[in-house]
Amino acid sequence: MSLEEYERHYASLNSESGCELVSGRSSASGAFSGEEERLHYIPIRVLGKGSFGEATLYRRTEDNSLVVWKEIDLNCLSDKKRRDVMNEISILSILHHNNIIAYFNHFMDKNTLLIELEYCNGGNLCEKINQQKGVLFKEEVVVWYLYQITAAVAHIHKAGVLHRDIKTLNIFLTKTNLIKLGDYGLAKKLDSESSMAETCVGTPYYMSPELCQGVKYNFKSDIWAMGCVLFELLTLTRTFDATNPLNLCVKIVQGNWTMEINSEIYTSDLIKLVYECLDQDPEKRPTAEQILEQPVISRVRVELEERVAALNSAIKKPRLSTVTETSVAVVTTRSREVYFWGGGKFTPQKLDMFKGGSIAQHVCAGETHFAVVTVEKELYTWSVQGGAKMVGQLGHGDQASYRQPRRVERLQGKAIRQVSCGADFTACITDEDQMYMFGSDYYGCIGVENELGMEVLEPVLLDFFQERPVRQVSCGDNHVVALTRSGDIYSWGCGEHGRLGLDCEDDFSSPMQVEVPKGAFIESVYCGSDGTFFLTESGKVLACGNNELNKLGLNQGISGIKNHTGEVCTATSILMN
C-alpha cells in the first residue's frame, strides 16, 4: 500500500472519531476514548507485509518520535492465531526493560487490530551478522550484545515469561547498537520457575533438544536458544544446519555443531559459556542471572549498564530543534516537505527526495551548503548551484559540489540527532552525545588543533567530548559553541569581537570552557554570525560578541539609552523590562 493510500486509509479509519490521521491514547483496556488526549500520527513507509497484515512506520507528531503500528486482519486468523496475537499484547504490557521492544498502545477497528510498538532503526542481529562478510566480531562487541540479550531474557524470566522464539531475526537493534528483544507472539507465562511447557513451538534452528524430543521444557530452553545466538556471533554461522527438519533435529539432539569457535580470537571464558548454554542437560545450563554473573560480563557490567541507560535516555528525551538556530534558507512544512532557495534560485524549490523514510526532521544551512537530518536519523548534505569551492563541509570525502542531497556515508550506523552549519563547516551530534565535525579548519572550527589540515573532507569524531557528552551544538559563521549534559559550555574557532565568551578576542582551535555568571544554569546556546546567546533555565538571556547597532540587545536604560561598547567578550546579561 502506498503512502497516499495509507493516508486515505487512516483518514477514513479515524473519520468516525472526527479526526484525521489521529489515534486516541488507550485506556488500560486498549480501547478508544474520545475524551482522552489524542496523538497525531503521520505515515512514513510500510516496513513489511505478512499473510495477516502489515507493519508501518509512523511519526508521532507530539514528540517527533518514530513508532511502528502492526495492523492485523483478524478475519484471516484462526482462533489459535488470534489467541497468539492477544497473548503478545498481554505479555508486552507487563514487560518494561531497556532491552525489550516497548509496547505503547493498541486498539480495535472492527476486525482490524492495531498495535503500537517501539521502532528500531538498526535492523536485526541476523542482518548485522551478514553485514560482517566473514569478518569476525571483536570480543568486546560480542560481550556488548550478549550482555543486552541476557539482561532482556533475565527480565522476562523474572516476570515468569518463557519467550520460546529467541533468534537473531527477533533481536532488533538501533543505529547505536542498542539491543531490543522482540516478537512475543509465541511467549508463554509460566506460574513458577518449576513450571513446564509442552507445546512444540519456535524456530527449528534454535530449538532445544527437549523440544526436538517432544518432552516438557522450561526457561532453560530459552537459554539454549541464547547459546545458539552467541555461537552465531562468534562464528557468523548457524550452530546447527541440515537439509531437512529431521536431520536438523538429529544434529541438535546429538550436539553436532557446524564448526568450532576460534580460540585464538576469543577468550576461554566466552567459549566456555557457549558450551554451558548448549549443554544437552537443561538442568546444567545456567540461568540468565547466572550468565550475567560470569566474569566475561561481570567485570564490565557496571559500564555496560550505564551505556544502555545513556543510549535509552537519548531515545526518550525531547528532540532539540535546530530550525530556529540561525537564519537559514531551508524550511520544512508541516508535512515535512523541504524547500530551499539561494544560489540563483529566487523562489523556494521543493526537494522531492525527502519523503517516506527520508522525511526531514531538522534542517540547517551555511553560506554555500545545506544539511538535513531525516526521521531515520541520517544526515544529508548538498551545495548551492554556483557556490564557492567546497572545502569538506559536505562530508563526502571529496571537494565535489553536489547539487542534490546526498547521504553522508561516513556516518552510516550513527544515529544523528542534531546538525548545525557554519559558513563552510558542519557539526553534528549523535544519539550517543558524540560530536562529529567536517569542513574548513581555517579558524580552528573543527576543534582538533589543525592537526588534519585546513580542509577536513569527512566527519571526524572529537575525542575531547568522549568524556563530556554533548547535549547541543550551535555554529556561527566561524565559531562553534557546545553545551554538555553536565551544563558546561565550550567554544572554539574565531574569537573576533569576543564571540567565544572567553574574555578575549583570540582564536582557539580546540574547545575552551566558557565561564558564565555564578548561579546561571544554561539551557541552550545559539550562535549568530559574530555573537552568541545563552538561554538559562530561569529564562534569562546572556550574550557575548559584536554589539554593533545593539544587535545583542545589551542597551541599559538609565536616563535615555546608553550604548555598550561595540564588543562584549564575556557572557553578559540582557536586561528586559
VENJO-V279029 format. One record per helix or strand. SS is the DSSP state (a for helix, b for strand). FROM is the first residue (numbers start at 0). TO is the last residue. If there is no record, write none. Layout:
SS/FROM/TO  SS/FROM/TO
This chain:
a/2/12  a/14/16  b/21/23  b/37/48  b/52/59  b/64/72  a/73/75  a/78/91  b/99/99  b/102/108  b/111/117  b/123/123  a/124/130  a/138/157  b/160/161  a/167/169  b/170/172  b/178/180  b/187/188  b/196/196  a/203/205  a/208/211  b/216/216  a/219/234  a/244/253  a/267/276  a/281/283  a/287/291  a/294/297  a/300/315  b/329/331  b/337/341  b/344/350  a/355/357  b/359/364  b/368/373  b/378/382  b/405/406  a/408/410  b/415/420  b/424/429  b/434/439  b/454/460  a/462/464  b/469/474  b/478/483  b/488/492  a/495/497  b/507/512  b/521/526  b/530/535  b/540/545  a/547/549  b/555/556  b/560/561  b/566/572
